[in-house]
Amino acid sequence: MPFDVNRIECAMSKAYEATNTDILDITIIVDDIYQEIRMKQNLLKEEEYIDVEYIQDLVEKTLMKYKHFETAKAYILYRQERKKQREKELLEKKEQVQKKIFMVTKQNGQKEVFDRKKIEKTYLYIAKELTETCPFEEIKYNLEKYIINEIKTIDITKLLIKTTINLISIQNTKWEYIAGRIASTDLYHQVKKTRKIRQEQIYTPESYLALMEEYIKN
């Protein structure tokens, strides 16, 4: 899972400011954290990833390693406040969805009420025989967490793919198939719209020839 060093430094800066700590060594500490994360990434298997909790724990431990105990305490408080804020935002989103005032933007620019059941129905169709191994409930939290009002439907698809990829683990590699299916289905939809052909026509010799001719022209 990708991480942003700037966001780590920004969060630490707030803790430094809260405790009036000299920020001269913050770059050194951030670099220490960065190197630790890179080492961790090199040890991970292909289907594993580093989650946010690990990074936040690492920041706390590194601050204490440099004997910035008060700053570490301030960071912990900041982390707790951010968690409360995220939970509050998530609750507000759920309320908006329930009141049907949460909108999504379709590819033609039109707005419609966000319908989680519609997404779930699409997911169940794609997952098919893997619905028990890879239940929709496991991706529902991230879906509700990151969706914003008037989000584009194409971005919802990207979010579904990203979420399913992050769920891939040694214990359950089936999420890899789900991610692939969602990506393939989205590709089919794009091809049908841009080339104005039905899904069953995509793999015909005529379609391949037309695609190759277009590729050569461009």
C-alpha positions as CSV (number, residue, x, y, z in Angstrom):
1,M,0.0,0.0,0.0
2,P,1.5,3.4,-1.0
3,F,2.2,6.0,1.7
4,D,2.8,9.7,1.7
5,V,5.9,10.9,3.6
6,N,4.6,14.5,3.5
7,R,1.4,13.5,5.3
8,I,3.5,11.8,8.0
9,E,5.6,14.9,8.4
10,C,2.5,17.1,8.5
11,A,1.0,15.1,11.3
12,M,4.3,15.1,13.3
13,S,4.6,18.9,12.8
14,K,1.3,19.4,14.6
15,A,2.5,17.3,17.5
16,Y,5.7,19.3,17.6
17,E,3.8,22.6,17.6
18,A,1.5,21.4,20.3
19,T,4.5,20.7,22.6
20,N,6.6,23.7,21.4
21,T,9.3,21.2,20.4
22,D,12.2,22.4,18.3
23,I,11.6,21.0,14.8
24,L,15.3,20.9,13.8
25,D,15.4,17.1,14.0
26,I,12.0,16.4,12.4
27,T,13.6,15.7,9.0
28,I,15.9,13.2,10.5
29,I,13.1,11.4,12.3
30,V,10.9,11.4,9.2
31,D,13.8,9.9,7.2
32,D,14.2,7.2,9.9
33,I,10.5,6.4,9.7
34,Y,10.7,6.3,5.9
35,Q,13.7,3.9,5.9
36,E,12.0,1.6,8.4
37,I,8.9,1.5,6.1
38,R,11.0,0.8,3.1
39,M,12.7,-2.1,4.9
40,K,9.3,-3.4,5.9
41,Q,8.0,-3.2,2.3
42,N,11.0,-5.2,1.1
43,L,10.1,-8.0,3.5
44,L,6.5,-8.2,2.4
45,K,5.2,-10.7,0.0
46,E,3.5,-9.6,-3.2
47,E,0.0,-9.9,-1.8
48,E,0.8,-8.2,1.5
49,Y,0.7,-4.4,2.2
50,I,1.4,-1.9,5.0
51,D,-1.6,-0.5,6.7
52,V,-2.1,2.9,8.2
53,E,-2.1,1.6,11.8
54,Y,1.4,0.2,11.3
55,I,2.7,3.5,10.1
56,Q,1.1,5.4,13.0
57,D,2.5,3.0,15.5
58,L,5.9,3.4,13.9
59,V,5.7,7.2,14.3
60,E,5.0,6.9,18.0
61,K,7.8,4.4,18.6
62,T,10.3,6.5,16.6
63,L,9.4,9.7,18.5
64,M,10.0,7.9,21.8
65,K,13.3,6.4,20.4
66,Y,14.5,10.0,20.0
67,K,13.2,10.7,23.5
68,H,10.4,13.0,22.4
69,F,8.0,11.6,24.9
70,E,5.8,14.7,25.2
71,T,5.6,15.0,21.4
72,A,4.8,11.3,21.1
73,K,1.9,11.8,23.6
74,A,0.7,14.8,21.5
75,Y,0.8,12.7,18.4
76,I,-1.2,9.9,20.1
77,L,-3.8,12.6,21.0
78,Y,-3.8,13.9,17.4
79,R,-4.2,10.4,16.1
80,Q,-7.2,9.8,18.4
81,E,-8.8,13.1,17.3
82,R,-8.3,12.2,13.6
83,K,-9.9,8.8,14.3
84,K,-12.9,10.5,15.9
85,Q,-13.2,12.9,13.0
86,R,-13.1,10.1,10.5
87,E,-15.8,8.2,12.4
88,K,-17.9,11.4,12.6
89,E,-17.6,11.9,8.8
90,L,-18.5,8.3,8.1
91,L,-21.6,8.6,10.3
92,E,-22.6,11.8,8.4
93,K,-22.2,10.0,5.1
94,K,-24.4,7.1,6.3
95,E,-27.0,9.6,7.4
96,Q,-26.9,11.3,4.0
97,V,-27.2,8.0,2.3
98,Q,-30.2,7.0,4.4
99,K,-31.9,10.4,3.8
100,K,-31.1,10.0,0.0
101,I,-29.3,13.3,-0.2
102,F,-25.9,11.7,-1.1
103,M,-25.4,12.0,-4.9
104,V,-23.2,10.3,-7.5
105,T,-22.2,11.7,-10.9
106,K,-22.7,9.5,-13.9
107,Q,-20.4,9.5,-16.9
108,N,-22.9,11.6,-18.9
109,G,-22.8,14.2,-16.1
110,Q,-26.2,13.5,-14.7
111,K,-26.6,13.2,-10.9
112,E,-28.5,10.5,-9.2
113,V,-29.0,9.4,-5.6
114,F,-26.3,7.1,-4.3
115,D,-27.6,3.5,-4.0
116,R,-25.4,1.1,-2.1
117,K,-27.7,-1.8,-3.0
118,K,-27.1,-1.1,-6.7
119,I,-23.4,-1.4,-6.1
120,E,-23.9,-4.5,-4.0
121,K,-26.0,-6.1,-6.7
122,T,-23.3,-5.4,-9.3
123,Y,-20.6,-6.8,-6.9
124,L,-22.6,-10.0,-6.3
125,Y,-23.0,-10.5,-10.0
126,I,-19.3,-10.1,-10.6
127,A,-18.2,-12.2,-7.6
128,K,-20.6,-15.1,-8.4
129,E,-19.3,-18.2,-6.7
130,L,-16.8,-16.3,-4.6
131,T,-19.4,-14.3,-2.7
132,E,-19.0,-16.5,0.5
133,T,-15.2,-16.4,0.4
134,C,-15.2,-12.6,-0.5
135,P,-18.4,-11.1,1.0
136,F,-19.5,-7.7,0.1
137,E,-19.6,-6.8,3.8
138,E,-15.8,-6.7,3.9
139,I,-15.5,-3.9,1.3
140,K,-18.6,-2.0,2.4
141,Y,-16.7,-0.1,5.2
142,N,-14.0,1.2,2.8
143,L,-16.7,2.0,0.3
144,E,-18.6,4.2,2.7
145,K,-15.4,5.6,4.2
146,Y,-13.9,7.1,1.1
147,I,-17.0,7.9,-1.0
148,I,-17.7,11.6,-1.2
149,N,-20.8,13.5,-2.3
150,E,-21.2,13.7,-6.1
151,I,-18.4,11.2,-6.7
152,K,-18.1,10.0,-10.3
153,T,-19.2,6.5,-11.0
154,I,-15.9,5.7,-12.6
155,D,-14.2,6.7,-9.3
156,I,-16.4,4.3,-7.4
157,T,-15.2,1.5,-9.7
158,K,-11.6,2.5,-9.0
159,L,-12.3,2.5,-5.3
160,L,-13.8,-1.0,-5.5
161,I,-10.7,-2.3,-7.4
162,K,-8.3,-0.6,-4.9
163,T,-10.3,-1.9,-1.9
164,T,-10.3,-5.5,-3.2
165,I,-6.6,-5.4,-3.9
166,N,-5.9,-4.3,-0.4
167,L,-7.9,-7.2,0.9
168,I,-5.6,-9.8,-0.8
169,S,-3.8,-11.8,1.8
170,I,-2.1,-15.2,2.3
171,Q,-5.3,-16.3,4.0
172,N,-7.5,-15.2,1.1
173,T,-6.1,-14.8,-2.3
174,K,-9.5,-15.0,-4.0
175,W,-9.8,-11.2,-3.7
176,E,-7.2,-11.1,-6.5
177,Y,-9.8,-12.7,-8.8
178,I,-12.5,-10.2,-7.7
179,A,-10.2,-7.2,-8.4
180,G,-9.5,-8.7,-11.9
181,R,-13.1,-9.2,-12.6
182,I,-14.1,-5.7,-11.6
183,A,-11.3,-4.2,-13.7
184,S,-12.3,-6.5,-16.7
185,T,-16.0,-5.6,-16.4
186,D,-15.1,-1.9,-16.4
187,L,-12.9,-2.4,-19.4
188,Y,-15.8,-4.1,-21.3
189,H,-18.1,-1.2,-20.5
190,Q,-15.5,1.3,-21.7
191,V,-15.0,-0.6,-25.0
192,K,-18.7,-0.9,-25.6
193,K,-19.1,2.8,-25.2
194,T,-16.1,4.0,-27.1
195,R,-16.4,1.5,-30.0
196,K,-20.2,1.1,-29.9
197,I,-20.1,-2.7,-29.9
198,R,-21.8,-5.3,-27.8
199,Q,-19.8,-7.3,-25.2
200,E,-20.1,-10.5,-27.2
201,Q,-18.5,-8.7,-30.2
202,I,-15.4,-7.6,-28.4
203,Y,-13.3,-10.7,-29.2
204,T,-14.4,-11.1,-32.8
205,P,-11.7,-11.0,-35.6
206,E,-13.4,-7.8,-37.0
207,S,-13.1,-6.0,-33.6
208,Y,-9.4,-7.0,-33.3
209,L,-8.7,-5.8,-36.9
210,A,-10.5,-2.5,-36.3
211,L,-8.6,-2.0,-33.0
212,M,-5.2,-2.7,-34.7
213,E,-6.0,-0.3,-37.6
214,E,-6.9,2.4,-35.1
215,Y,-3.7,1.7,-33.1
216,I,-1.6,2.0,-36.3
217,K,-3.2,5.3,-37.2
218,N,-2.5,6.8,-33.8
